[in-house]
C-alpha cells in the first residue's frame, strides 16, 4: 500500500465534534482542542491557540471549563461563581454571563498552547494565575480595556 504524506482534515460543527471529544475525555483521555471564537480574549485568540482538556472532577471558581450551556451549545469560559449546583460562567473577552449546572461542565482546561508555541501555559502555572487574578478583578473596567485592545470593534458598540 503506498504511503501518503498528506493529512486529511475535516471541519465539523461544534455540536457534532464536541460530543465526540467529551466521550474521549470520559474514557480517560486528554484532548487538545483548537479554539474558536473571541470570548476568551485578550489572552486566547480565535484560530491561533489550543486548549488541553481533561474531565473536570471538581470544578472550582476561576477554572476555565468546557460547558454545554444548552443542548449542543458549548463554551470554554471561566467559572465566576458556584452556588449549590448553579454555575455562572464568563468568557474573559465577554461582558455578559452564561449559566449552567455542575453536571453541564464537561471538561477543565489544564493549560493552553498559545501563539503557535509547543509549550503549555499551564492553568496551575504562575503566569496563568497572575493573569487570572488581575483580569477577573478588572471586570468593572473590562469594557474599556477590551475596546482599547481591539479597536476594530464597530464604533456603535463603543458608545454603549
Secondary structure as the mmCIF struct_conf table of DSSP 4:
data_model
#
loop_
_struct_conf.conf_type_id
_struct_conf.id
_struct_conf.beg_label_comp_id
_struct_conf.beg_label_asym_id
_struct_conf.beg_label_seq_id
_struct_conf.end_label_comp_id
_struct_conf.end_label_asym_id
_struct_conf.end_label_seq_id
HELX_RH_AL_P HELX_RH_AL_P1 UNK A 14 UNK A 26
TURN_TY1_P TURN_TY1_P1 UNK A 27 UNK A 28
STRN STRN1 UNK A 31 UNK A 34
BEND BEND1 UNK A 37 UNK A 38
TURN_TY1_P TURN_TY1_P2 UNK A 39 UNK A 43
BEND BEND2 UNK A 44 UNK A 44
TURN_TY1_P TURN_TY1_P3 UNK A 46 UNK A 48
STRN STRN2 UNK A 50 UNK A 54
BEND BEND3 UNK A 57 UNK A 58
TURN_TY1_P TURN_TY1_P4 UNK A 61 UNK A 62
STRN STRN3 UNK A 64 UNK A 70
TURN_TY1_P TURN_TY1_P5 UNK A 71 UNK A 72
STRN STRN4 UNK A 73 UNK A 83
TURN_TY1_P TURN_TY1_P6 UNK A 84 UNK A 85
STRN STRN5 UNK A 86 UNK A 90
TURN_TY1_P TURN_TY1_P7 UNK A 92 UNK A 93
BEND BEND4 UNK A 95 UNK A 96
STRN STRN6 UNK A 98 UNK A 101
HELX_RH_3T_P HELX_RH_3T_P1 UNK A 102 UNK A 104
STRN STRN7 UNK A 105 UNK A 113
TURN_TY1_P TURN_TY1_P8 UNK A 115 UNK A 116
BEND BEND5 UNK A 118 UNK A 119
STRN STRN8 UNK A 121 UNK A 122
TURN_TY1_P TURN_TY1_P9 UNK A 123 UNK A 124
BEND BEND6 UNK A 125 UNK A 125
HELX_RH_AL_P HELX_RH_AL_P2 UNK A 126 UNK A 137
TURN_TY1_P TURN_TY1_P10 UNK A 138 UNK A 138
HELX_RH_3T_P HELX_RH_3T_P2 UNK A 139 UNK A 141
HELX_RH_AL_P HELX_RH_AL_P3 UNK A 142 UNK A 149
TURN_TY1_P TURN_TY1_P11 UNK A 151 UNK A 152
BEND BEND7 UNK A 153 UNK A 153
HELX_RH_AL_P HELX_RH_AL_P4 UNK A 155 UNK A 158
TURN_TY1_P TURN_TY1_P12 UNK A 159 UNK A 159
#
